[in-house]
Amino acid sequence: MKLRANAAGAAGGPLPFSAFVARPAVSVQVTNNVFEPETAAVTAGGIVSFVWPAASLQHNILPDGGNDRPNAAAVVDGPFSVDVVFPAAGTYPYYCSVHGAPGTGMHGTILVVP
């Protein structure tokens, strides 16, 4: 995101200006036997929050080859959440080993764009 500001101080000089733009987090719900949404997109350096609601039982998040990334290997019940930072562009498939296997059952994909 680009920010531009034009202003003149009392003597016509520039005013100091600074800005901070936070990267929005993307949320993936870990419920029943699905990840919702199954495919999510984030920009490089962005965060994906995987969220188990209170009623969610026995889930984990493992990388499915590719560029690795999601890794909450311990099987846990909700409520629980884990934030995963995706520093580089790529495709990051993942799955729950309790309710799926690589590419089948409870699985999903994070698409990271530059």
N, C-alpha and C positions, 0 to 999 in steps of 0.2 A: 504494500500500500504506500502510495506517495502522498506526502503532505507538503503543501506550499503555503507560506504566509508572507504577506507583504504589509509592512507597517513602518511608520516613521516616528522616531522619538521626538521629544520637544525641540531639539536642535536639528531635526531632519535626519538624524542618524538612525541606524537600524536598532530595533528592539531585540533583546535576546529572546530566543525561542527554542524550546525543545519539546519533543513528543515521544511517547512510548505507545506502541501498538502491540497489544498482547495477541498471540495466536489463539484463536478459539479452540477449545477442546471438543472433540467428537465423542459422543457417548454411545457405547454398545451395551445393550441389556443382555444379561446372561440369565435366561429364564427357561423353565421346562426343559425341552431338548433342542432349543434353537438359540442362535445369536441374532439379536434384532437391532439394527439391520444386519443381514448376512454379509453385505458388502458395504464398506464405508470408505470415504475418501478424506484425506488430510494433506496439507502441504508439508513439505520437508521441514523438519524441526517441530512439527505439530505433535499434539498429545491425543491419545485415544484413552478414554476412561472406560474400563470394563466394569460394569456394575451388576452385582448379584443382589436382587431385592430380598427382603426378609424371608419370603416363602421359597426361595430358590435353594435346592439341595444338591450336594455332590457334583461340583463342576470344577474344571481347571481349564487352562488355556496353554496349549503347546504349539510351537512352530511346526509348520508342515513343510519342511525343506525350504526351498527358495532362499531368501535372504535372511532367514531366521526371524527374529524379533519377539512376538508375544511369548512371554514366558512366566506364567503363574502356574508352575508345575504341581504345587500342592493341591490336593482335592479339598475344597472347602464348601461350607454351607453359607447362605446369606444370613444377615446382611454383610456384604463384603464389597470392596472395590479395589482396583489396582489401575494406576496410570502408567501407560507405556509411551515413551518418546520415540518417534520415528525420524531419525536424523537425516536419512537419505531417501531419495526417490526410489521407487520400486514397487513390487507386488509382494505382499506378505500374507500368505495363506496360514491359517491356524485351525485348531480343532480342540474339542474336549475329549480326552481319552476315555472318560466314563461312558459317554453317549455317542461316540463316533470313532473314526479313524481318519488318517490322512485322506482328504478329499471326499469323505462320505460321512453320513450321519450328521452329528452336530459339528458343523464347520463354518468357517467364514473367511473373508479376505479383506485386508486393508490395502487400499491403493494410495500410494504416496506420490504426489506430483511435485515437481520442482517449485 
